[in-house]
């Protein structure tokens, strides 16, 4: 049973860096094709440390404290499979993992046709009608490389297309945030069919564990977002040759900032008024990621997903430590004052997502921290920008106003700042100032 395996094994990134050998369980075959199917791939894992990210982190003052942590490797375009602009390709990462003595590699596949239709953070290279190219030139080569017997002992965790299916709920008509791109993608069926195809190809490999992205509590927590998102996930998992059993689990908060626990909002009613009516909570039934993840998982199992599915939580930037972190429940003057002074997440709005100021590193990567949570992970490599804060030349990136610190985020009667960093570089490039703040505000604090 999954619950019997969920004990707190700290991910041994230091062991990876030291190049320790992988030792199979007693009685297991020592054939190079050995790849036992595990309930939780993170338990007992020696995760891969990406040397490219590690070198950038170590070059920052104080960065050596986290430079040995495992982070996700993002495959965000066809060229990233072989390596582009001097960066390592997929096979190079896998070879380095073997050299390190690691036995777990974390990948994020992020190149759907019409990618990122709700945010437009980057120019996805494939148009919404280019599903055949996605299958033939992106998914197929990845699956072919992962099937190489040289990598059979590696546990491959694959996050399949973050920031995708939830947009087909929150950014389509009649929603106020609807975009033409999401309308086109939904009509074409390229997200559901593409994700299903990726799940099917990866599901044929016994050492690959696929996790589907479920947004975060501040995007799909509401019933009218969460329930149709779950329906889309099930549809995708039954599309393109896939089946529900090809989904090993879900991941929440990918590349986002939502707090794990709002530990100081301990009351639901203040002076006769419920906290759900406050500006911050806004009738959301969830206050944080753990409550959301637990509830969503239970709903997914009820909808037909495997009862053993686990959840990953991206904690790379949701620490919210530093001097502005509350240390106790706030004043009960009124319900708004109570929530504002008690909440850990210090964003102006829960939907702000681009290069948020004031945040810190969250929980360090760890396996099985709670029942049904496979791991806390740093899927988004800390220090990599979410998007440029000012427009840049056409052909490099679509400028998103949510990355502009001077943009009024929503057409409301009150000023809604985006909370984004100034002078931020394009998405994926190193953002030194933000990384330094993540170190300073880490919670738990860095030793």
N, C-alpha and C positions, 0 to 999 in steps of 0.2 A: 504494500500500500504506500502511496505517496507520502502520507503523514509520517510513516516510520522513518523516512529518509530525511525529513526536514529538521535537521539539527544544525546548530550554528557553526558551520565550518568557514573560517575566514579564508578568502581567496589568497593564495600564496604567491603573490606577484614577485616577491623577492626570490622565491625558488625558481621562478621562470628565468629571471635575469641571471641567476647563478648557473643555469643550464642543467638542472637536475634531471635525471632520467625518469621516464615514465614507467611505472611499475604496474602491470595489470593485476587485477584481483586474483587471489589464490584460486588455482584451478582453471583459470582462463587460458585460452590458447595463446601461444606466443607467435603465431603466424602474423605476417605483416598485414593481413586482412582483418585482424581482430578489431572489432568495434562494437562492444556490447551496448545494447539499447538500455538507456537509463531512465528512471522516472524523473530525476532532476539532474540534468547534466552538470550543474554547478557544484554539486556535493563532491568533495574530494578533488576538485579541479585544480589544475595548475594553469591559470589563464595566461594568454599571450599578451605581452607588453609591446605595443607598437613602437618601434625604435624611433620613428619619425616624430611622433607626438612626444615621446619621452625626452628626446633631445631638446625640443623647444621648451618643454616645461622645465627641464633641468637648467637651461640657460637663464631662466628668470631668477631674481633674488628670492631665495626661499623655496623655489620650485622643486628642489631635490627631495623635499618632504613627500611629494606625491608623484614624482617622475616614474616610479616603479609600479604605478597602478595600471590595471588593464582598462583599455578604452575600446569603443567600437571602431571598426574599419568601415568607412562608408564607400560603397560603390555607387557613384552618383552619375555615371555616364559610361558609355561603351568603352571609351579610352581608359577609364580607371581600371578595367579588368587587366589590361596588359601593362598599365602604368603610363602616366602622361606628365609632361613638364618636369621630368626628373624624379617623380614620385614612384613609390613602389606599387607594383601591380598585385593582383590577387595571389598568383603563384609565388611571388617573392615574399609576401606576408606568410603564406603557409610554410614555405621553406624555412623562414626565420623562426616560425613557431616550433618547427621540428628541431631546429638548431638549439633553441632555448630550452628544450625539454618540456615545453608547454603541452597540454593536452586539451585545451579549449580555446577556440578562436571565435570572436564575436564580429559578425558582419551585419551591415545594414544595406539592403538592396533598395535603392532610391532612384528610380529612373522610369517610372510609369509614363506611358503616352499622355501628354497633357499634364505632366507632373505639377503638384502643388497649386492646383487650380484656385484654391481659396486665398492663398497668401502671395503668390507670385514673388517669392523671395529670390528665385533664380530662374533663368531660362532653362526649363527642361529641354533637352535636345530633341525629344520626340514629340511630334504633334499628336493630338488626341486620336487621329485616324491611323497612326503608325503602329498598331498592335502587332502586326507580323514582324516588324523590325525588332520590337521589344522582345518577342519570343526568340527570334532567330539570332539576333546579334548581341543580346544582353543576357537573357536567362539561360539559353542553351550553352554558351561558353562558360558561364559560371558553374552550371551543373556538371559540365564535362571536366573542368578542373577539379572540382570537389570530389569527383568519382575516381580520381587517380589513386591507385592502391597505396602510393607513398603517403597519403594523408588519411588512410583508413583509421588510424588510431586517434586522430584528432576529433574532438567533439566540436562540431560546427553549430554555433547558435546563429540563426539567420533571422533578423528582424525584417519582415517582408513589407516593404513600402510604407514607412511611417508618413503621417500627415496626408492621408489619402481618403479612405472610405468615409471617415467622419465629415469631410468637406461636402460629400454628396448628400448630407443631411442639413448641415448648417449653412451652406453657401449655394443653395439652389432656391428657386422660386417656390413659395411666396416669401421666403425669408428676406429680411432687409439687407442682409449681407450677401445676397446672391450675386454671383459673377457669371458672365457669359461663358468663361472657360469651364466652370463646373457644370453649367447647363449642357455644354457640348460633350463633355466627358461622360456625363450621366446618360445622355442620349446614345452615345456610341457604345457604352458598356465596356469601355477599355480598362477601367479600374478593376471591376469585378472579374472580368475574363482574364486580365493580365495577372492579377494576384492569384487566381485559381490555377493558372498555368504554372506560375512559379512554385506554388505549394505542391503541385503534382510532381514537377521535376525534382524538387528538393526532397519530397516525401519518399521518392524511390531510393534514396541514399540512407542507409541505416544509421549513419553517424551524424546526420543533419537534424537539427531541432528547430522547427519554424515557429516564430512568435508573431502574432498579428497585432498591429498598433490599435489602441482603443482611445486615442486622444488623452484627455485628462479631465478631472472632475469639473474644471471651469469651462470646458467646451461642450461636453456631452452629458454632464451630470443630470440635467433636467430630463424628466420622463420623455418629453416630446423630441429630445435629441438622442437619448440613450437607447430607447427601444428600437427606433428605426435604424440606428447604427448597428445594433446587434443583428437585426434582420439582414443588413447588407453584408456583414461579416459572414453570416451563415451562407448567404447566396454566393459570395466569393469563394468560400471553402467548398462549395459544391459545383463550381464552374471550372472550365478549362481542364477537365480530367481529374480534378481534386476531389477529395472527400473530407468530411469533418475530422476524421482521424489523422489527417496530415497536419493539423494544427496542434502543436505541442503546448502552446500557451499563448498568453497575451502580454503586451507591454504597455505600460501607462507612463505618461509624462515624458515621452521621448523628446529630448532637446528642449524641454520646457522647465518651468520654475515653480510649479505648484508644490506646496509644503507637504511633507509626509504626514505630519500630525499638527493640528491646531490645538495644542495641548492646554492653552489657557482660555479658550472659549468653552467653559465648563457649564454654563447655564444657557437654557434655550429661551427663557422668558425674563425680561427685565421690566419691572414696573408695569406689568400687565401687557407688554408688547413682545411679540415673538421675534427672535433674531433673524428669521427668514425674510422679514420685511425690510431689512437694512439694505443700504446701497451695495455693500460688499457681498453679502450672501445672496440677495436678489432671488429669493425663493428657490435656491438650489438645495436639494435634499442632502448634499454632501458638503463638508467643510474642508476636506483634505483628501489626499490620494489614497491612503490606506483604507479609509472607509469606502471610498468609491471602488477601489480595486476588488475588495472583498465582495461587495454587493454585485458588481458586474460579473465577476466570475461565477457566482451562484446562479445568476440569470442565464449565463451562457451554458452552463451545465443543464439547466432546465430546458434550454432551447435545443439540446441535442449534442452539444460538444462533450468530449470525453470527460467523465467525472474526475479524471486525474490531471486535468489541465492546471498549469501553474501560471503565476503572474511575475513579470519582471517590473521593477520600478526604476526609472532613470533618476538617480539622485545626484547627477553631476553638477547641478547648479541650483539646488533648492534648499541650501542650508540656512539662508537668511539669519546669519549670526551677526556679530558685531555690536556696536553700541546701541543700535535701534531695535534690537531684539527684546521683546518683553520678557520679564522674568516672573510674572505673576498675572492672574486675571486683572483686567482693567477696572476702572471706576464704573460704578453702576448708576451714574447720573441719569442716563437715558440709554435706550437700547443701541443707538448708533455710537455713542461715546464708548459704550462697553465693548462693542465689536472692534471699533477702530483701535482702541488702546490695548486690546487683548490679542489681536491676530499676529501670527508670526510672519506670514506672507505680507510684505510691505509694498506690493505693487499698487498703483492707483486703481487699476481694474484687473480682475482675474484673467481677462482675455489678452492683456499685454504680453507679448511674447518675444520681442526683438531686443537683444542685447540689454537686458534689464539692469539698471543701476541698483546698487545696494545689496545685491545678493551675494551668496558665498557657496563654497563647495558644500555638498550635503554629506550624507552618510557615505563612508568609504565602501567600495564594492565588497560584498559579503554574500555568501551562499546561505540560503534557507534561514533568513532572519526571523520569519514568522510562519505560522501555518499557511500553506498554499501559496506562499511567496517564494518563488525559486531563487531569487537573488535581488539585491540592490546592485545596480550596474551603473557605469558611466558610459552609456551608449553614445551620448554626445561628448566628444572630447573637449574638456574644459579649456577655454582659451581660444577656441575657434569661433569667429564671428558668425552672427545670424544673418547679417546683411549690412550693406553700406548705409551710412547715416545721411548721405547726400547723393543726388543722381550722379551716375558715372557713365562713361561713353557707351552708346548703344552697342550691343553685341557681347557685352560682358555680363550684364545682369539687369533684370528688371528691378527698378527702384520701387521699394514698397514704403509707403508713407508711414507705416507703423514703426519703421526704423529711423524716422526723422524725429528728433527730440522736441521739435517745435510744432509738430502736427497735433491738432486737437483730435484725439482719437475717435470720437463719436459725436454725431450731431445732437448734443444734449444741451440743456440750459446751463450746465456748469462745465468749466474747463476740464477736459479729460486728457491729461498729458500721457504720452506713450511710455515715458520712463526709460527711453532708449539712450544709450551712450552717444555722446558727440564724437565726431572724428573716428567712427568705426569703419573698418575696412570691409570689402565685399565678403559675402558669405564664404565660409571655409578658410579664409585667411586668418593669420594669427593676430589676436587682439591683446597686446601685452597689458594695457591698462586694465582691461576687464579681468584678465587672469590674475593680476596682482590683487585686485579687490576680492576675487574669489578666494584667494589664499588668506587675506586678512579677515574676511567674514566667515570663514569656514565654521560649520557647526555640524558635528562636534568640532571643537577647535583642533588645529593641527598640533601634534606633540612637538 
